[in-house]
Amino acid sequence: MSEAEVVKGLRGVLERIQIACQRRALELPKIQPRLVAVSKTKPKELIIAAYEAGHRNFGENYVQELVDKSHDSEILERCKDIKWHYIGHLQRNKVNKVVAVPGIFLVETVDSDKLATTLDTAWAKQVEHKGRLKVMLQVNTSAEEEKNGCPPESAVELAKHIRERCNNLELVGLMTIGKFGYDLSQGPNPDFICLKKVRDSVCDALGLDCSALELSMGMSDDFEHAIEMGSTNVRVGSSIFGHRTKK
Ligand SMILES: *Cc1c(COP(=O)(O)O)cnc(C)c1O
């Protein structure tokens, strides 16, 4: 992919997001979903091209790759307002690297009390950061064993743990990856239905308005459908940056 193709891909996805928004049910909040451009495995030149075309939110799911890209001198110089989303599985021994990322905006994959506590403590030690670290709860909505995320029935407890015990974290939403290759002709994606239900029960239990928690769901193959179902944060890689070769 060339820089020009990436900018074109980005514009195309933004346009499709707009159109999908118009198909949303009326009761869904009218906010414009955030597009996270998932740049994993892709070179920094393409990130810079998307940034210079006006894009700000980027997602990475390997810690070392996020560390390398976020500390790259050219990215630091040319992408001063970049917002990094960490969207991969996070091991507790890598937390210190993630909280030290310049421009870290949101960790979408908190899935246990222990990980939340480790992030909370690590963030408190980062004197250069202002405010709390935004996090999302990753929920394993498809109950596939190889998938990360907390089981749907543990989400309320984990959300309470973050809200009550982790003063340096701000719980902003829930995230799911969902089953790969779901056939939409079978009806609305059950992972998205499940995440919405989990969000409702968390909001009920914590006494929050539902609009207080975001839904991060939808990738290249299904982001329009996810938006129609209420997604506020879509994570799109290959439709912007082209296909990835496996690591
Ligand atoms: C890679 C990845 C994406 C983007 O996938 P595409 O199908 O390329 O859009 C989204 N979310 C997560 C968690 C990912 O790891």
The ligand as an SDF file (V2000), in Angstrom:
LIG
                    3D

 15 15  0  0  0  0  0  0  0  0999 V2000
   -6.2750   -6.6070   14.1110 C   0  0  0  0  0  0  0  0  0  0  0  0
   -7.3830   -6.1710   14.9730 C   0  0  0  0  0  0  0  0  0  0  0  0
   -8.4410   -5.3890   14.4620 C   0  0  0  0  0  0  0  0  0  0  0  0
   -8.5580   -4.9540   13.0060 C   0  0  0  0  0  0  0  0  0  0  0  0
   -8.8290   -6.0410   12.1820 O   0  0  0  0  0  0  0  0  0  0  0  0
   -9.2050   -5.8460   10.6170 P   0  0  0  0  0  0  0  0  0  0  0  0
  -10.0090   -7.0350   10.3020 O   0  0  0  0  0  0  0  0  0  0  0  0
   -7.9270   -5.7680    9.8750 O   0  0  0  0  0  0  0  0  0  0  0  0
   -9.9780   -4.5890   10.4990 O   0  0  0  0  0  0  0  0  0  0  0  0
   -9.4240   -4.9910   15.3540 C   0  0  0  0  0  0  0  0  0  0  0  0
   -9.3900   -5.3320   16.6510 N   0  0  0  0  0  0  0  0  0  0  0  0
   -8.4000   -6.0880   17.1640 C   0  0  0  0  0  0  0  0  0  0  0  0
   -8.4260   -6.4330   18.6190 C   0  0  0  0  0  0  0  0  0  0  0  0
   -7.3690   -6.5320   16.3460 C   0  0  0  0  0  0  0  0  0  0  0  0
   -6.4000   -7.2830   16.8770 O   0  0  0  0  0  0  0  0  0  0  0  0
  1  2  1  0
  2  3  1  0
  2 14  2  0
  3  4  1  0
  3 10  2  0
  4  5  1  0
  5  6  1  0
  6  7  2  0
  6  8  1  0
  6  9  1  0
 10 11  1  0
 11 12  2  0
 12 13  1  0
 12 14  1  0
 14 15  1  0
M  END
$$$$
